[in-house]
Amino acid sequence: MTLTLTRARECIERGFTKAQALGFKVAIAVVDEAGHLVACARMDGALWVTPEIARAKANAAAAFRATTQDLEERFSKGRQLFADNVATLGDYRFVFGRGAVPLVEQGQIVGAVGVSGVKSSEDAQIAKAGIAALGS
């Protein structure tokens, strides 16, 4: 099962709808199960750096097969592998702060959605609204 561009755009649009309802300006990135970028968009008025952070959050969720909230909690409990919740591996960047969730279809992780632009708890709420497009 693969993540299509159409499905990725659905996730972004649902996330943007949630962000607008909350009064936030964000960027949303969608990656496939291997962390390859499928789609990314930044709302007008969101900070220029937010797309890169959103992608790094999505990369972490896809690579570790968990929400970045779970990863943030895991790494802050003494099992820290990475300093400051940020890491790189080759060309990939990972952010272990809240705001990304895996995309699951028929029990398989097919990618992840990452959000950046506001506090991590709101980023996570927007990411969850994005995956509602897939029924994850």
C-alpha positions in Angstrom: 0.0 0.0 0.0 1.4 3.4 -0.9 0.6 7.0 0.0 -0.6 9.0 -3.0 -0.2 12.7 -3.7 -4.0 13.0 -3.6 -4.2 11.5 -0.1 -1.3 13.6 1.1 -3.0 16.8 -0.2 -6.2 15.7 1.6 -4.2 15.5 4.9 -2.8 19.0 4.3 -6.2 20.5 3.5 -7.8 19.0 6.6 -4.9 20.1 8.7 -5.2 23.7 7.3 -8.9 23.7 8.0 -8.2 22.8 11.6 -5.4 25.4 11.9 -7.7 28.1 10.5 -10.4 27.2 12.9 -8.0 27.5 15.8 -6.5 30.8 14.4 -3.0 29.4 13.6 -0.7 29.7 10.7 1.3 26.5 10.1 3.1 24.3 7.6 2.2 20.7 7.1 4.5 18.0 5.5 3.5 14.5 4.5 6.2 11.9 4.0 5.9 8.2 2.9 6.9 5.3 5.0 10.6 5.8 4.1 10.6 9.5 4.9 10.5 10.7 1.3 8.5 13.9 0.9 5.1 13.5 -0.8 3.7 17.0 -0.2 4.4 20.1 1.9 2.6 23.4 2.1 2.9 26.5 4.2 -0.1 28.8 5.0 0.3 32.4 4.2 1.8 34.1 7.2 3.4 31.0 8.7 7.1 31.4 9.5 9.5 30.5 6.7 11.2 27.8 8.7 8.0 25.9 9.5 8.1 23.6 6.4 11.5 22.2 7.4 10.5 21.6 11.0 7.2 19.9 9.9 9.1 17.6 7.6 11.6 16.7 10.3 8.8 15.8 12.6 7.1 13.7 9.9 10.5 12.0 9.3 10.7 11.0 12.9 7.2 9.7 13.1 7.7 7.6 9.9 11.2 6.3 10.8 10.3 5.3 14.4 6.7 4.2 13.6 5.3 6.3 16.5 3.8 9.8 17.2 6.4 12.4 18.0 4.6 12.8 21.3 5.5 9.2 22.1 9.0 9.8 21.0 9.4 13.0 23.0 8.2 11.1 26.1 10.4 8.1 25.4 13.6 10.2 24.9 13.0 12.4 27.9 12.8 9.5 30.3 16.5 8.7 30.5 16.7 6.8 27.3 17.8 9.8 25.4 19.5 9.0 22.1 19.5 12.4 20.7 20.4 15.8 22.1 17.8 18.6 22.2 15.1 16.4 20.5 16.8 17.0 17.1 19.0 14.6 15.1 20.3 14.0 11.6 21.0 10.9 9.6 22.6 11.5 6.3 20.3 14.0 4.5 17.4 13.3 6.9 16.5 15.5 9.9 14.4 14.4 12.8 12.6 16.5 15.4 11.2 14.6 18.3 8.8 17.3 19.5 5.0 16.9 19.4 3.3 17.6 16.1 3.6 14.4 13.9 1.6 11.3 13.6 2.0 8.1 11.5 -0.5 7.5 8.7 -2.0 4.0 9.0 -4.0 2.3 6.3 -5.3 -1.2 6.8 -3.0 -1.7 9.7 0.2 -0.6 7.8 2.1 2.6 8.3 2.2 4.3 4.9 3.8 7.6 6.0 3.4 10.4 8.5 2.1 13.9 8.8 4.1 16.6 10.5 3.0 20.1 11.5 4.9 23.2 12.7 3.9 26.7 13.5 2.5 26.9 17.0 3.0 25.2 20.3 3.7 21.5 20.0 0.4 20.5 21.6 -1.6 22.5 19.0 0.7 21.1 16.2 -0.2 17.6 17.3 -3.9 18.4 17.3 -3.6 19.7 13.7 -1.7 16.7 12.6 -4.4 14.4 14.0 -7.0 16.4 12.1 -4.9 15.8 9.0 -4.8 12.1 9.3 -8.6 12.0 9.9 -8.7 12.3 6.1 -7.5 8.7 5.9 -9.3 7.4 8.9 -6.0 6.5 10.6 
